[in-house]
Amino acid sequence: MTDVPAPNRLYYGDNLEVLRDTAQFPDASVDLVYLDPPFNSNAGYNVLFKSAQGTNGGSGADASIEAFGDTWTWGPSSHAAMMDIASGANRPLTVMMQAMHSALGDSPLMAYLAMMAVRLVELHRVLRSTGSLYLHCDPTASHYLKLVLDAVFGAENYRAEIVWRRTNARSTAGKWPRLHDIIFHYAASPDAIFNPQLVPGDKAKIPHTLITWSDGLKYNTFELTGAGLTKEGESGKPWRGFDPSMMGRHWGNSHSQLDEWANAGMIHFPKNGGFPRLRADEPFDPDARMVTVGDVWSDIDRLNQTAKERLGYPTQKPRALLERIIAASSNPGDVVLDPFCGCGTAVDAAQKLGRRWIGIDVTHIAIGMIEDRMRSGYPGIAFETIGVPRDLASAERLAADDPHQFQQWVCWQVGGFPREKKGGDKGVDGWFNYLTDQNRIATGVIGVKAGDNVNPGMVRDLGQVMKRDGHEFGLFVMKSLPTKGMREEAASHPLVETQWGRFPALQIVTLAELMHGQRPKLPPLIGPMKKAQRVETRKSHQKGSQGALEL
Ligand SMILES: C[S@@+](CC[C@H](N)C(=O)[O-])C[C@H]1O[C@@H](n2cnc3c(N)ncnc32)[C@H](O)[C@@H]1O
């Protein structure tokens, strides 16, 4: 048995490449793997099953699936993955993958399965014999993934198909509403650790939905809206000033039913203006009989719009879900690996439960969010981030190799957050939040130029966006030194007077300055994480302080 070099670690990069570095990821070095790979099943269900040789004349262009800027189309990397599997030692997997390929052809689904299979081989390799793997997916492709997992782990090591009921019923045209995700549990061997989990009887509900009512008792509360917009009737219309369509949702009940509940005092209206929730009839009884958790989990809500832990990352999972998995299949001090870690829910749960952890993600948004999440959640925490630029040369390399990721990374460096989608609005690549004199949060814009072809017109464009959208501050980040024309263009914007000093409205920042630790001079920045709480807790600290302050 070998030990992983130095948990806790966060890797930026493609997990296949990262995992194949056997010095960093020796055989049998991880105790628990949880993976929640991207899967755009809304778009995917129809698109995924369409063959690339189908009606589109085999171009494959309209048969691809967007997922975090990735697309599943059959191509050289799918072919390479199939070759890797065929040249590996796992004969049942080779046969299974070839059979699937014969049935599915060069389709997006087959590309997805090939991508998953090579990664599952590596994840199986790094697991200790006492370890487990949990694969989070949905019914779109779970039936195929189970066959792949059987081949990688051996069908005898299948442990459970967990159904996580994550949402309430909603109306869908002509089919059963989709309420659940699937989480497969496979053990590395019969020696895998398993700690049964207990919850209080049938009243079990997760604590974060509990609210203390005016009678002093705790009650469970439930969401009143369902996912998706609807144009039908009043379900998409505002009720008592709350408009569900603003969040892409609709009311699950009629306005008259909502009125009835509200009049009976059954609806909780959060003081922070968050969305109302329905109260349970009976108070929560913490002494209810404890029962063992089975393979259907309906007691963990998905993150609702007002959940405190919500970070705004699409597909973020509730920490309670990961806590259950980690508590069941690892012990304190064990190493938990999430190779598709997103905004770091597994990492956060592992830290909370005293496990060591490793996260891998291929976007700078995710890595930046996790760094921020862990530092703000666990002050003084030690971890290493690997694969992000450390010096000017590696930052320039990132700019040349992947301008979009470079833009994301720069936005985090200056204390802001990037646009999620590629393509800018007149050169806007991100935003930052800062504190105004009135202790309110305002937004500034960030433009990032990864290329060498930069001219004063681009600085002017950013200034125009600022004027058009009413932003007081803007940052223009570029690789090389600005020309005189660019500096003049930036200086044509006036200095902004604030209680923390006077700052240039439009500032040019160079990559070299960033790499030397210099940051733009701005009023106190508010990180994207839990910005509202931060304003509240830091208000007094900020009053009267001078100069730029990094929160
Ligand atoms: C469904 S999200 C995971 C969400 C996560 N469970 C959470 O709670 O935040 C999938 C993640 O996988 C990442 N990803 C996609 N392809 C990847 C790859 N080849 N290597 C590493 N990460 C990848 C995406 O950037 C995305 O953040």
The ligand as a Gaussian input file, in Angstrom:
#p B3LYP/6-31G(d) Opt

LIG

0 1
 C      -21.696000      17.999000     -12.403000
 S      -20.310000      18.989000     -12.071000
 C      -19.828000      18.500000     -10.474000
 C      -20.562000      19.246000      -9.399000
 C      -20.061000      18.908000      -8.008000
 N      -20.459000      17.592000      -7.590000
 C      -20.529000      19.955000      -6.998000
 O      -21.287000      19.625000      -6.086000
 O      -20.154000      21.110000      -7.161000
 C      -19.098000      18.278000     -13.099000
 C      -17.741000      18.944000     -13.078000
 O      -16.825000      18.166000     -13.832000
 C      -15.885000      19.034000     -14.431000
 N      -15.249000      18.303000     -15.540000
 C      -15.783000      17.994000     -16.742000
 N      -14.912000      17.269000     -17.475000
 C      -13.801000      17.130000     -16.707000
 C      -12.544000      16.491000     -16.900000
 N      -12.268000      15.847000     -18.038000
 N      -11.627000      16.569000     -15.917000
 C      -11.904000      17.217000     -14.753000
 N      -13.084000      17.834000     -14.513000
 C      -14.021000      17.783000     -15.474000
 C      -16.718000      20.229000     -14.854000
 O      -15.903000      21.391000     -15.001000
 C      -17.700000      20.345000     -13.687000
 O      -17.243000      21.248000     -12.726000

